[in-house]
Each structure stands twice: as C-alpha cells, then as structure tokens.
Amino acid sequence: MQINSSSTSVSSYNQSLTNSQKAAQQIAAGKKINSAADNPAVLAIISGMQGQIGGSDQAYRNTQDSISLLNTADGAAANSSDVIQSMRTLSVQAANGTLTDSDRSIIQQQMNQYSAQLDSIAQNAQFNTINTSDGTLGNFVTQVGANGGQTAAMTIGNISAAALGMNVDVSTQASASSSIEAADSALQEVSTLQGNIGAVTNGLQASSSNVSQSSTNLKAAASSLRDSDIASQATLFNQSNIQSYVSMMLLTKQMQNQHQGTISLLA
C-alpha cells in the first residue's frame, strides 16, 4: 500500500513538473505552439494562414504601388490635355480669315513646339523607370490578391503627338480648321484614358482595402490559435509548482514512513 502511494506521488510530481515546464515555455515564447509535437494539426493551419497573411500584405503594397503608377500616368494625361487645349486655341486663331500666311507661319512654329512638348510628356512620364505614357504599358497587369489569378489589368495608351494625331498643320485657313477637329479628337482620347485610369484606380483602392482587412482578420485568427494566454499560463505555472511541492512533501513523508517501518521490522 505504501509502495502504491509512493508511485502515485512520483507520478503526480512528474506530471506537475511537466505542466510547469510547458507553462514556463509558453510564457517565455508567448506561443501555445512551439513545436510540431504540441499540435500538428493546428501548426499546419497556422502555416497556411501565414502564407495568406504574407500574400495579402504584399498584395496591399502592390496595389499602393500600382495606384502611384496610375497617378503618374493620369498626371501626364492631364498635362497633355492642357497642351492640346492650347493647340486648339491656336488652331482657332489660325483659322481666322484676317490672318496672313506669315501670321500662320508664326502660329505653326508655336504648334510645333507644343507637339514637341506632347512628345516630351509621353517619353518622360515614368514610375520606377517604367514609362507610363508612351504605349509601353499597353497591357498593364498587377497582382492585387494573395492567390493566383487575383489581378487587375488595363491599357495605358500612347499620348505622344503622333499617337494623338496632333502633328497638325495650320499654315492655311483650311488646314487650321482641320486641326481644330484633330484637337477635339485628341482631347476625347485623353479624356477617355483618364476615365479608364480613374476607374481602375478606384478598383485598386477597393482591392487594397479588402486585402488589408483580410490580412487583419487572418492575423487575429492566427493569433488566437498560436499566441499563449500569458495570464492563464502564469496561473497554471504557479499551480503546477505548488502541486510539485506538495507531491514532493508527500513523497518525502511516505519515504520516511517506509524507512521507519523497515526499522521496526528489523527490531
């Protein structure tokens, strides 16, 4: 009977010591799962969540960078629109019958300068050394989600003078009148481009908000599975230490009783 009692005390002591060590480990690491042995199934779930969290965080950065690129293209288009408006005004002036060919020649020089300015805008608008407005991004695609296939795409056209049909001639009254129509067409094209950029930008902002919220939710879920409840573990740690102490005292007492019993038998 005494041997059984001793075995129970040893078992209780060992269990309390194990519980104390586990609690101390969770307190020190701040995590419930510190190795695959702790809970393989939960560890696999957390690993999958971490992949989605990392992907969502990167997708958020992708959308922010893409919005910045589109803002660059939109700014270039707005500048081009201003230039075209100036060219249209000059075309209207050149179409006036009170001007001489010499007058129109001077206006043509101004028009040529504006055409060169359109080309400069198209060639120099860049984001991260990527040309945004010279037709290079005819098929712009960006990753906006954590998983394959979650992308956004659009076409960013060429806004050079030639692409917009603004290498115009105002040397005669008739050609000046035609250049007014060319300017109207170019303005419509640039306006359509800006509208498309705005629509895609709005979509990217929505995607950015979605992936940010998804990441936040996943982080909370992963935390609930992975992170230790420090207060609870501290209580368990203290309880286990007390239980270990009690078990040790009982074991010591039982060993003393056994020793005294043995002496009595020998006597």
N, C-alpha and C positions, 0 to 999 in steps of 0.2 A: 504493500500500500504506500509506503514511503517512497519506494522507487518510482511508482507511477506519479506520485505528487511531484517528485523532483523532475521527472520528464516533462510534466505539464508546465512547470515553472521555467524550465530551459526553453521549451517551445514558445511560451509566452514572451520570454525575454528576447529571443531571437526575432520573433515577429515584430515586437515593439521597436527593436533596433533597426530592422529593415524599414519599417514605416517612418521612423525618424530620419533615416538616411535619404529616403525618397523625398520626404518633405523638405529637407535641407537642400537637396539638389534642385527641386522646383523653385525654392525661394532664391537660390543663388543664380540660376539660369533665367528665372522668370517665365519658364515654359513648362507645360504639362508633358509635352512630348519631347524628350531629349535623345531618344534613340528609337530605332525601328522596333525594338523589343517592347517599348512602352505601349504602343498601339499601332500595329502595321497598317490597319485599315484607315485610321484617322490620318496617319502620316501620308498615305497615298492621296487622300482627299486634299490635305493641305498643300502638297506638292502641285497638284493640278490647279488649285486656287492661285498659288504663287505665279504660275505661268500666265494665268489670265490677268492677274494684277499687273505683272510686268508689261504684258502686251497692252493693256488698257492705258497704263501710264505713258508708254511710248506713243501710242495712238493719239493721246491728248497732245503730246509735243508735236507730233506730225501735223495735226490739224492747225495748231497755232502757227507753225512754220508755213504751212500752205496758205493760211489766211494772209500772212505777211507777204508772201509772193504775189497773191492775187491783189493785195492792196497796191503793190508796186506796179502791176500791170494796169490797174484802174487809174492810178495817178498818171501814168504815161498816156493813157487814153484821154484823160481829162485835159492834159496839156495839148495833145494833138487836136482835140476838139476846139480849143481856144485858137490854135493856129489856123485851122480850117475856117473858123468864123472870120478871122482877119482876111484870109484869102477870098472868102466870099464877098466881103465888103469891097475889096479891091476890084473884084470881077464886076460888081455892080457899077463901080466908078468907071471902069474901063468901057463898059457898055454904053456909056453916055455919049450921045452924038456930038456933044460940044467939044470933045477932046480931039486932038490931032494925033497922028501916028507917032510923033515924037513924045507926046504925053503918055501914050500907051506903052511906048518902049521903056519909059522910066518905071511905069507900074509893073511891067514884065520883070524888070530886074528885082523889084520887091517880091514878086511872086516866086521867082527862082530862089530867093533867099528863104522864103517860107517853106518851099519844097525841101530845101536842104535841112531846114530845121525839123521837119517831119521825119526825115531820114535819120537825123541825129537822135531824136527821141526814141525811134524804133530800135536803133542799134545800141544805144547806151542804157536803156532801161534794163537793170539786172537785179537779181536776188541770189546771193551766194554764187556769184559769177555766172548764173544761168540767165540767158537773155529771155525776157518775158514777152517782148512785143514785136519781134521780128519774124514770127512764124515758126520759131524753133519749138515752141510748145503747142504745136498743132493738136497734140493729143496728150493733155496734161492729166496724169492719174496719180492719186495719192492714197496711201493706206490710212483709213480712218477708224479701224476697229482692231481688236486683239486677234481676230481669226482671219484665215484666208478668204478672199473674195469680198471682204468688207472695205470697199474702195469708193472713191468719188472721182469723177472724170469730167473734163470739159475741154473745149477747144479755145485757145487764145490765139487770135488771128494776127496777121501782119499789118501793122499800121504805118508802114513806110509810105512815102508819097506815091510810088508806083503802084503799090498794092491797093491804095485807096483811090487811085485814078486822079491824083492831084498834081501830076506833072502837066499843068494846063498852059494854054496859050491865050494871052489877052491882047495880042498885037493888033487885032482887028475888032471891030464892034461885034461882028457875028461870033467870033471865037470867044470873046468875053462873055457873051450871052450864054454860050455853051458851057463855059467854066462855072457859071452860077449853078447850072443843073448838076455839074460834076461835084461841086461843093455840097449841095443838098444831099446827093447820094452818099458822099463820104461821111457826112455828119450822121446820116441814118445808120450807116455801117458801124461807126464808132459808138453811137448810142446803143445799138443792139449788143455790141461787145460788152459795154459797161453794164447793161442789164443782165447779161449772162453771168458776168463776174459777180455782180451783186447777189444773184440767186444762188450761185454755188457757195459764195462766202456765207450766206445765211445758213445754207445746209451744213457747212463745215462747223459753224458755231453751234448748231444743234447737236451735231455729232460729238463735238468737243464736250458739251455739257453732259451728253449721255455717257460717254466713256469715263468721264470724271466721276459721275455718280455711281457707275458700275464698279469702278475701282474702289471707291469709298465703301460701298456695300460689301464687296469681296474682302476687303481688309478687315471690316468689322466681323464678318463671318469667320475668317481665318483666325482672327484674334481670339474669338470665343472658343475655338477648337484647340488652339495652340497655347495661348498665354495662361499662366498659372494665376489662381486666386491667392494672392500673397497672404491676405488676412486669414483665409481658411487654412492654408498650409502652415502658417505660423502657429495657429491653434493646434493643428494636428501634430506639429513638431513638438510643442510643449507637452501635449497629452502623451505622445509616444515616449518622450523622455521620462515622464512621471511613471508611466507603465513599466518602462525598463527598470527604473529604480525600485519600484515595488516588487517586480518579479525577481530582481537580484536579491532584495532583502529576504523575500520568501525562500528563495533557493538557498541562501546562506543559513537561514534559520533551520531549514529542513536538513541541510548537511550537518549542522551542529547536533540536531536531534538524533540523526543516524549515527553520528560518532559517539554520542553519549550512550545510545542503545547498544552499540557494539562493545563498549567498555563494560557495561552492566552484564552482558552475556559472558564476557571473559572472566569477570569477577565471580 
